[in-house]
């Protein structure tokens, strides 16, 4: 019984680590895109509709 609980905890930790890694990867990608737009001085076209542009 203890081994089963330990296995469940281990699997949960692995899944949590995968989710955190994916989240970090998405944040990094968003930061890179933001830096690209800041460097070019242009706004992304997807956002222009929101600002009435």
Secondary structure, DSSP 8 states (H G I E B T S, - for coil): -HHHHHHHHHHHHHHHHHHHHHHHHHHHHHHHHHHHHHHHT---HHHHGGGT-
